[in-house]
Amino acid sequence: MRLPGARVVVTGGSRGIGAALATELAARGARVALVARSAEPLEKLAAELGGESFPADLADASAIEPLVRSIEADGPIDVLVNNAGVDLTGELVTLPADAITRLVAVNLCAPILLCRAVIPGMRDRGRGHIVNVSSLAGTNALPGVAPYSASKAGLSHFTAGLRAELKGTPITTTLAQIGPVESTMIESLRAHERTRRALARLERLHLSFDLEMPVVVDALVDAIEREKRHVRLPKRDALFPLITEVPRRLTEVLLAGVR
C-alpha cells in the first residue's frame, strides 16, 4: 500500500499508539482520519497533522455505520487501523459488569463492525488494507486481565477468519500482536498486585519488557506499506502467537482451493 495520498483511518487516534502512528503516517504523506471518544485532543491532533477528526463512542454499536458513512463522505478509506482499546485490571468478581461489557464492545465488537462497514467500499474500489491491533495478552493468559485477554484473543481469531473470507479479493489484513508498550496502560496493569507479580516474573525471564513507541510505530507502518500478515513484538516472544497460529494455518492449508 503506497502511503502518499492514501486515506488511513486510525481508531483510538487521540493518544498512545494511535496518535503516534497517525503522526508518522501523516509525515509519510498519508491523509489521516482520526477516531476517538475524546473530541478536544482528537481535533487538536488532526489539525496539527492536516487530517480530519471524527469523534465517536465505539462502544455504541449503532454509531459504527453512520461513522463510516461520515468518513467516506469526505473520501474513500484505503486503510483501516483498528487500534482503539480499553483495559481493565483486577479480580474478575470485583470488576463492574458495565465496564466488562464496554471493554468487549470497544476491543472486539467495534473492530468487527468497522470491518463489516468498510469492506464493501474497499471491494468496489479494488483496494484496501485492514490492521487489527491485538495483544500478546490474547495468547499469554495472566491473572487480573481475563476480560481484556479474552477480547484480544477474540480479535486475533477474528482476523484469521476475516483473512480467510477475503482470500481472492483485493483486500489484505495485518494482525498486530504486541506486548506492553510504554504508556499509561502498562501502569494500569501493574496497579493490580497479581498482574504486577506475573509481569515481573516474565521480565526476570527476559520474556517481557516495555516496548518503545517508535519501534511499534515503525513496525506497523512497515506492515501497512508491505501489506504484511503479522506484526509480533517483541520478537523474542513471537513463539507464543506462532503456536496459536498453527491450527489456523493448518485449516488454511486444508481448505486450499475451496471457494
Sequence and secondary structure as in RCSB ss.txt:
>XXXX:A:sequence
MRLPGARVVVTGGSRGIGAALATELAARGARVALVARSAEPLEKLAAELGGESFPADLADASAIEPLVRSIEADG
PIDVLVNNAGVDLTGELVTLPADAITRLVAVNLCAPILLCRAVIPGMRDRGRGHIVNVSSLAGTNALPGVAPYSA
SKAGLSHFTAGLRAELKGTPITTTLAQIGPVESTMIESLRAHERTRRALARLERLHLSFDLEMPVVVDALVDAIE
REKRHVRLPKRDALFPLITEVPRRLTEVLLAGVR
>XXXX:A:secstr
   TT EEEEETTTSHHHHHHHHHHHHTT EEEEEES HHHHHHHHHHHT EEEE  TT GGGHHHHHHHHHTTS
  SEEEE       S GGGS HHHHHHHHIIIIIHHHHHHHHHHHHHHHHT EEEEEEEEGGGTS  TT HHHHH
HHHHHHHHHHHHHHHTTTSSEEEEEEEE  BSSHHHHHHHTSHHHHHHHHHHHHTTS   B HHHHHHHHHHHHH
HT SEEEESGGGTHHHHHHHHHHHHHHHHTTT  
